[in-house]
Amino acid sequence: MRKRTLHRTLRGFWWLTLLFLYLPLAVVVLFSFNASNSAASFTGVSLRWYRRLLSNDVILSAFSNSMVLAVVSSVIALVIGCLIGYGMYRHRHRKLGWLIVLIYLPIVLPDIVFGISEMAFFVQVNRLTGLFQPGLGTMVIAHVTFQIPFVALIVYSRFVGLDPTLFEAATDLYATPAKRVLHFMLPTLKPALISAFFLSFTLSVDDFVISFFTSGPESATLPIYIWSAIKKGVSPEINAIASLMIGAVAIAAVFSMLVNRRQT
């Protein structure tokens, strides 16, 4: 009897936790279909906010900037982070405490501190050399710097989970370094690389603070646009933007899960 009561309690706590996590998202999605101009009352179902959204050039430009920023920075971070993760694995027996600190520092550092430091760096370099004018380029560099540690740690954890003799077996079979990378390391790391890419992509799309400090007048992203728009109050149009972002992240998560399940 006690065991059954415990199971029911845990199950109820589980459903309450899910309700607490996803009820606000459900409210946002529901009010994105609101026919009323007010975000405080729901008067009916309408798609006019989505039609208005798709005809707004400013929002479409912000969405384009967000996608370009997320894809480009994620690809660059994936390449650099993969190399760093492999280097950490190859030299794991050495004393690399300072390297671990440098890897973890961008993760634990508050975003506002990181964003201000990036902005100060770009401003000083631009003043001295004329390079790094605030815009999409500086935002890509800033995003790559905080995405690399996540990619490196994911790749490193994947390497640690491998049998070290697999590398020796590939060498014994006369595989050249290029063939080891192409036929052994990349297929083995494929799930980790996919996960690292989608994690970097999500972090980039979600970021506001670092993007805000490193952006230019023509490189506003969706989070920056939403922040500037809610100063006038939360409108159903903002709810529509949030709903589309929720749907995009959900589709990416399901796709990643399906790919990992297929690999398994």
Number of C-alpha atoms within 10 A of each C-alpha: 6 7 8 9 10 11 12 12 11 12 12 12 12 12 11 11 12 11 13 11 11 10 12 11 15 14 12 19 20 16 26 27 22 25 18 18 13 14 18 12 11 15 13 10 13 14 13 17 22 20 12 11 17 13 11 11 10 15 18 15 16 20 20 16 18 24 17 16 24 25 19 16 26 28 16 19 28 25 15 17 27 24 16 20 22 19 13 22 16 13 10 12 8 8 9 11 9 8 11 13 10 11 18 14 14 17 15 8 11 11 17 14 12 19 20 16 15 20 21 13 14 20 17 13 13 14 12 9 8 11 13 19 16 19 16 23 16 22 26 23 19 23 27 24 17 24 27 26 26 23 27 26 21 19 27 24 15 19 20 14 8 12 9 10 9 12 14 10 11 16 14 9 8 10 15 11 10 10 13 15 14 12 12 15 15 13 13 16 19 16 21 20 22 15 20 26 25 19 18 27 25 18 17 26 23 17 18 20 17 22 30 20 20 29 22 16 8 12 23 23 28 26 21 18 16 20 14 11 14 11 8 8 11 15 19 25 23 23 24 25 23 19 22 15 16 16 13 13 17 12 12 16 16 12 13 17 14 12 15 15 10 9 11 7
